[in-house]
Amino acid sequence: MSFTSNIEPYEAETLISASLQSAYNHGSPAGGSARSSALLYEAEKGFILRMLWPSLAFCQANEDDLYCGLPDALEPDGDVAGRGVLIAFVVAVATSFVAAGFVLFAEWHEYFGKPNQHRRMHHFRMFADTYLVSLSDTQAVTSLALLITTNFFLGCTITAYHYDLVCSLVLMSSAAHIGSLAVMHRYFDAKKHQSWQHFRSLTRVAMILASFILSYVLFRCRSEIFPSFRPLSNTNDANTTTSTGLVLPAVCFIDHPGYSNASSRQNFTASPSWSLNLTTPVSSNHSSLYGNSSSYGTSNISTPVTMPAFATFSSNDDLTSTGDMVALCFLFGAFILTALTSFILFLVKMDRTWHNWVAYSVRLICFVTTYVIAWYGFARFQQLQHWMKYSGWFGEDDGEESMASFGQLMPLVLLFLPVLALIEAFAERRPPPRTNDDDGGSTNSQHRLRSRDGKWVP
């Protein structure tokens, strides 16, 4: 499907939007109760769709190839679902889990162990803390890049399948980030009279809040007809591939005007409310695209052309996506508890008190919760990708198996930043080199260690 128009995009969007609304009002059953039940949902989601996500009318006016019907094949997207992307996220989650678990182990001995273990465990915990701080910053930047790209630049082109994979990656990244925050002590540290540290802390808080907001938008835009997981059963089409809405553009489900009037959400793609025709303005000097070819006497007069925008097909997709939103709410709750715990410990600087017992318990609960969510996101990613790989929609294309793309290599390269931070911290905490004074004697500072404030202590 392809058309060309010489009018302004916003005019085309207005005309297409009116056509969508007209089809919705006249082509759907008069089920007032079903429509009324969705008004609250539409009111809550309307602002998000208008401000952050492009409407279906906008995409139809600006994307020539947008078609809400089963395609011949699904085009892979290695930058979203490639092997390199998954490896980078899995490595980040696994290493943060190990480092965070070690911090909890060291903190237990530091707070509640024998006094002679306090200093040694404190140094070990500071090394792990350094790694987690750098890894958390890396995860925050990577997650924000993925969310911004999906929310602002891929609204009209990303498929429902890749949209669901992005949601799983966001859960994995956010869980690893918040899980690290749950055990760290220095992520929001800001010393007095050092404005750059205050700026650093505020920047980190802003990144976390922005990530939560964009994640909420990403999950909330999935409507009740959005295919959010592998189909409940396989329904094959004429090409022997599994008939599923996962291969359609996500915007076909996000902003469909007739879904609230359907009596049943399941197999909505086969209902009369799914199939709509759009009236779009097309310049008459391009009428050859529609079978009226002429080389002379063309004009720039726009004429309305009715074109099929949706094609019905049977599907049995899994439409339950509430688990992702619940998981995001748990992550936000873990972040709030972690922030409050760190603030209380900052105010009450006493070791081996009941405050430390409560704080440690809260950190442990948040740690377990976040990494359970990370495993949940990884499992959904793997199962959905595995199903699509053997569904036949990719054909012979191995675009998601190869790692030869910038979008896949960059997350892998970023994983070296926390390693460099750990090496730097180890180098700074080594004893100073041996020096001689004027008389040729050695100083007594060669075996001293650097403390947290940068001073050398015995």
C-alpha positions in Angstrom: 0.0 0.0 0.0 1.4 3.3 -1.0 0.0 6.8 -1.6 1.4 10.3 -2.1 -0.2 13.5 -1.0 0.9 17.1 -1.5 -1.1 18.6 1.4 0.2 19.4 4.8 0.6 16.4 7.2 -1.7 17.9 9.8 -4.5 18.3 7.3 -4.2 14.7 6.2 -4.2 13.6 9.9 -7.4 15.6 10.5 -9.2 14.0 7.5 -8.0 10.5 8.4 -8.9 11.0 12.0 -12.4 12.1 11.0 -12.7 9.0 8.8 -11.6 6.8 11.7 -14.2 8.3 14.0 -16.9 8.0 11.3 -16.1 4.3 10.7 -16.2 3.8 14.5 -19.6 5.4 14.9 -21.3 3.8 11.9 -19.6 0.5 11.4 -19.8 -0.9 14.9 -22.7 -2.2 16.9 -24.6 0.1 19.2 -23.3 -1.4 22.4 -23.5 1.6 24.7 -22.5 -0.2 27.8 -19.3 -1.5 26.4 -18.4 1.9 25.1 -19.2 3.5 28.4 -17.0 1.1 30.3 -14.0 2.2 28.4 -14.4 5.9 28.8 -12.3 6.1 32.0 -9.5 4.1 30.4 -9.6 6.4 27.3 -9.6 9.5 29.4 -6.5 8.4 31.3 -4.7 7.2 28.2 -5.7 10.1 26.0 -3.1 12.6 27.2 -0.3 10.1 26.9 -1.2 9.2 23.3 -1.5 12.8 22.2 1.6 14.1 23.8 4.1 11.3 23.6 2.8 8.6 21.2 1.8 9.4 17.5 -1.9 8.7 16.7 -3.0 6.1 14.1 -4.2 9.0 12.0 -0.8 10.7 12.1 1.0 7.5 11.2 -1.4 6.9 8.3 -0.7 10.4 7.0 3.1 10.2 7.3 4.0 6.5 6.8 3.3 5.3 3.2 3.8 1.6 4.1 1.7 1.5 7.2 -0.9 -1.3 6.9 -2.8 -3.0 9.7 -2.9 -6.5 8.1 -0.8 -9.6 8.0 2.4 -8.9 6.1 4.3 -11.3 3.9 7.1 -11.5 6.4 8.3 -9.9 9.6 11.4 -7.7 9.3 13.9 -8.4 12.0 15.2 -5.6 14.3 18.6 -6.5 15.7 18.9 -3.2 17.6 15.9 -4.3 19.8 15.9 -8.1 19.7 19.5 -8.9 18.6 21.7 -11.4 20.4 24.1 -8.7 21.4 21.4 -6.6 23.1 20.2 -9.6 25.1 23.7 -10.6 26.1 24.5 -7.1 27.3 21.3 -6.9 29.4 21.8 -10.4 30.9 25.4 -9.7 31.8 24.5 -6.5 33.4 21.7 -8.2 35.5 23.9 -11.1 36.4 27.0 -9.1 37.5 24.8 -6.6 39.4 23.2 -9.5 41.2 26.5 -11.0 42.2 28.0 -7.6 43.3 24.8 -6.6 45.2 24.7 -10.0 46.9 28.3 -9.5 48.0 27.5 -6.1 49.4 24.7 -7.5 51.5 27.1 -10.2 52.7 29.8 -7.7 53.6 27.3 -5.4 55.2 26.1 -8.1 57.5 29.6 -8.8 58.8 30.3 -5.1 59.0 27.3 -4.3 61.0 26.7 -7.4 63.0 29.9 -9.5 62.7 33.0 -9.5 64.9 34.7 -6.2 65.5 37.9 -7.4 63.9 36.1 -8.1 60.6 34.6 -4.6 60.4 37.5 -2.8 58.6 38.2 -5.6 56.1 34.6 -6.1 55.1 34.2 -2.3 54.8 37.0 -2.2 52.2 35.6 -5.1 50.3 32.1 -3.5 50.3 33.5 -0.2 49.0 35.0 -2.0 46.0 31.7 -3.6 45.2 29.9 -0.3 45.8 32.2 1.4 43.2 31.4 -1.2 40.6 27.6 -1.0 41.3 27.6 2.8 41.1 29.2 2.8 37.7 27.0 -0.1 36.5 23.9 1.7 37.7 24.8 4.8 35.8 25.4 2.7 32.7 22.1 0.9 33.0 20.2 4.2 33.6 21.7 5.7 30.4 21.0 2.5 28.3 17.5 2.2 29.6 16.7 5.9 28.9 18.1 5.6 25.4 15.9 2.6 24.7 12.8 4.3 26.1 13.3 7.6 24.3 13.9 5.8 21.0 10.8 3.7 21.4 8.5 6.4 22.7 9.5 9.2 20.4 11.0 7.8 17.2 9.6 4.4 16.5 5.9 5.0 17.3 4.7 4.4 13.7 7.1 1.6 12.7 7.8 -0.7 15.6 5.8 -3.9 15.6 3.8 -5.3 18.5 6.4 -8.1 18.8 9.4 -5.8 19.2 7.3 -3.5 21.4 6.8 -6.4 23.8 10.5 -7.2 23.8 11.3 -3.6 24.6 9.0 -3.8 27.6 10.8 -6.9 28.8 14.3 -5.3 28.4 13.1 -2.2 30.3 12.0 -4.5 33.2 15.3 -6.2 33.2 17.3 -3.0 33.1 15.2 -1.2 35.7 15.2 -4.2 38.0 19.0 -4.4 37.9 19.3 -0.7 38.5 16.9 -0.6 41.5 18.4 -3.8 42.8 21.8 -2.2 42.9 20.4 1.0 44.5 18.9 -1.2 47.2 22.3 -2.1 48.6 24.5 0.8 47.7 25.5 3.5 50.2 27.2 6.1 48.0 24.9 6.5 45.0 23.3 9.7 46.3 26.3 10.9 48.4 26.9 14.6 48.3 29.4 16.2 50.6 28.9 19.7 52.0 30.3 22.6 50.0 30.8 20.5 46.8 28.1 21.7 44.4 29.2 19.3 41.6 28.4 16.3 43.8 24.9 17.8 44.5 24.5 18.2 40.8 25.6 14.6 40.2 23.1 13.3 42.8 20.2 15.4 41.3 21.1 14.2 37.8 20.9 10.6 39.0 17.5 11.2 40.6 16.3 12.9 37.4 17.4 9.9 35.3 15.6 7.4 37.6 12.4 9.4 37.6 12.5 10.0 33.8 13.0 6.2 33.4 10.0 5.4 35.5 7.8 8.0 33.7 8.7 6.8 30.2 8.4 3.1 31.3 4.9 3.9 32.6 4.0 5.5 29.3 5.4 2.4 27.4 3.3 0.0 29.5 0.2 2.1 29.7 -0.1 2.6 25.9 -0.8 -1.1 25.4 -4.5 -1.3 25.0 -6.8 -4.2 25.9 -6.5 -5.7 22.4 -2.7 -5.4 22.3 -0.9 -8.8 21.8 1.5 -8.9 24.7 2.9 -12.4 24.5 3.0 -15.5 22.3 -0.4 -16.7 21.1 -2.4 -19.0 23.2 -2.7 -21.4 20.3 -1.4 -21.5 16.7 -3.8 -20.4 14.0 -2.2 -20.7 10.6 -3.0 -18.5 7.6 -2.7 -19.3 3.9 1.1 -19.0 4.0 1.3 -21.7 6.8 2.7 -19.0 9.2 1.0 -18.5 12.5 -1.7 -15.8 12.3 -0.9 -13.3 15.0 -1.2 -9.6 15.6 2.4 -9.5 16.9 3.6 -8.9 13.4 1.5 -5.8 12.9 2.6 -2.2 13.8 2.0 -1.5 17.5 0.1 1.7 16.7 -2.7 -0.4 15.1 -3.6 -1.7 18.5 -2.6 1.3 20.6 -4.9 3.8 19.0 -7.6 1.8 17.3 -10.9 3.7 17.5 -13.2 0.7 17.6 -11.8 -1.7 20.2 -13.9 -0.2 23.1 -17.1 -1.0 21.2 -16.3 -4.7 20.6 -18.2 -7.3 22.6 -15.1 -9.4 23.0 -11.4 -8.5 23.1 -10.2 -12.0 22.1 -9.9 -12.4 18.3 -10.7 -8.8 17.9 -8.8 -8.8 14.6 -11.6 -10.9 13.1 -14.4 -8.7 14.3 -16.3 -6.1 12.2 -14.9 -3.4 14.6 -11.4 -4.1 13.5 -11.8 -3.6 9.7 -11.9 0.1 8.8 -11.5 2.0 5.5 -9.7 5.3 5.7 -10.4 8.3 3.4 -7.2 10.0 2.6 -6.6 13.0 0.3 -4.4 12.1 -2.7 -3.2 14.6 -5.3 -4.7 14.0 -8.8 -1.3 14.3 -10.4 -0.4 11.0 -8.8 -3.6 9.2 -10.0 -1.6 6.8 -12.0 -1.0 4.9 -8.7 -4.6 4.0 -8.8 -4.9 2.9 -12.4 -5.6 6.3 -14.2 -2.2 7.0 -15.8 -1.9 10.2 -17.8 1.2 12.2 -18.7 -0.6 15.4 -19.6 -3.2 17.7 -18.1 -2.4 16.8 -14.5 -3.2 19.2 -11.7 -2.5 19.6 -8.0 -6.1 19.2 -6.9 -6.4 16.8 -4.0 -9.2 14.2 -4.2 -10.4 11.9 -1.4 -9.5 8.3 -2.0 -10.9 5.4 0.1 -8.3 2.8 0.8 -8.3 -0.3 3.0 -6.2 0.3 6.1 -7.1 -2.8 8.1 -7.5 -6.4 7.0 -9.3 -9.0 9.2 -7.7 -12.2 10.2 -8.2 -14.8 13.0 -5.9 -14.7 15.9 -5.7 -16.1 19.4 -3.1 -13.8 21.0 -2.4 -13.4 24.6 -3.8 -10.0 25.6 -2.8 -10.0 29.3 -0.1 -7.4 29.9 -1.0 -6.4 33.5 1.9 -8.3 34.9 4.4 -5.8 33.4 2.6 -2.8 35.0 2.4 -4.6 38.4 6.2 -5.4 38.1 6.9 -1.7 37.4 4.9 -0.6 40.4 6.9 -3.0 42.6 10.1 -1.6 41.2 8.9 1.9 42.0 8.0 0.9 45.5 11.4 -0.7 46.0 13.0 2.6 44.9 11.0 4.6 47.3 11.8 2.3 50.2 15.5 2.3 49.3 15.6 6.1 49.1 13.9 6.4 52.5 16.2 3.8 54.1 19.3 5.6 52.8 18.0 8.9 54.1 17.3 7.5 57.5 20.8 5.9 57.8 22.3 9.2 56.7 20.6 11.0 59.6 21.2 8.2 62.2 24.9 7.5 61.9 25.1 4.7 64.5 26.2 1.2 63.9 24.9 -2.0 65.5 21.5 -0.5 66.4 18.0 -1.5 65.6 18.0 1.1 62.8 20.6 -1.1 61.0 18.5 -4.2 61.5 15.5 -2.6 60.0 17.5 -1.0 57.1 19.2 -4.3 56.3 15.9 -6.2 56.3 14.4 -3.6 53.9 17.4 -3.8 51.6 17.2 -7.5 51.5 13.5 -7.6 50.6 14.0 -5.0 47.9 17.0 -6.9 46.6 15.1 -10.2 46.3 12.0 -8.5 44.8 13.9 -6.6 42.1 15.9 -9.6 40.8 12.7 -11.8 40.8 11.3 -9.1 38.4 14.5 -9.2 36.4 14.1 -12.9 35.9 10.5 -12.4 35.0 11.4 -10.0 32.3 14.2 -12.3 31.0 11.8 -15.3 30.9 9.2 -13.4 28.9 11.8 -12.1 26.5 13.2 -15.5 25.9 9.9 -17.3 25.5 8.5 -14.7 23.1 11.6 -14.5 21.0 11.9 -18.3 20.8 8.3 -18.6 19.7 8.7 -16.0 17.0 12.0 -17.6 15.8 10.2 -20.9 14.9 6.9 -19.4 13.8 8.1 -18.9 10.2 7.6 -15.2 10.1 11.3 -14.3 9.7 11.9 -16.8 6.8 15.6 -17.1 6.0 16.5 -13.7 7.5 18.9 -14.0 10.5 19.0 -10.3 11.3 18.3 -11.0 15.0 20.9 -13.7 15.2 23.9 -11.7 13.9 25.6 -9.2 16.2 27.0 -7.1 13.4 25.3 -3.8 14.1 26.1 -0.7 16.1 22.9 -0.9 18.2 24.0 -4.4 19.5 27.7 -3.7 20.0 27.2 -0.4 21.9 25.5 -2.0 25.0 28.3 -4.6 25.1 31.0 -1.9 25.0 29.4 0.1 27.8 29.8 -2.9 30.1 33.5 -2.1 30.2 32.9 1.2 32.0 32.1 -0.4 35.4 35.2 -2.6 35.0 37.3 0.5 34.4 35.8 2.2 37.4 36.7 -0.9 39.6 40.3 -0.9 38.3 40.6 2.8 39.0 39.3 2.4 42.5 41.7 -0.5 43.2 44.6 1.7 41.9 43.7 4.6 44.1 43.5 2.4 47.2 46.9 0.8 46.8 49.6 1.9 49.2 51.7 4.9 48.0 55.1 4.1 46.3 58.1 3.9 48.6 60.1 7.1 48.8 63.3 8.2 50.5 63.8 11.3 52.6 66.9 13.6 52.4 68.9 11.3 54.6 68.1 8.2 52.5 65.8 6.7 55.1 62.4 5.4 54.2 59.2 7.1 55.3 56.7 5.4 57.5 53.8 6.0 55.1 54.4 3.3 52.6 51.9 0.9 54.0 49.0 3.2 54.6 45.6 3.0 53.1 43.4 5.7 51.6 40.2 6.3 53.5 36.8 7.3 52.0 37.5 11.0 52.4 40.8 10.7 50.4 43.2 11.0 53.4 45.9 8.4 54.1 45.5 6.6 57.3 47.5 3.8 59.0 
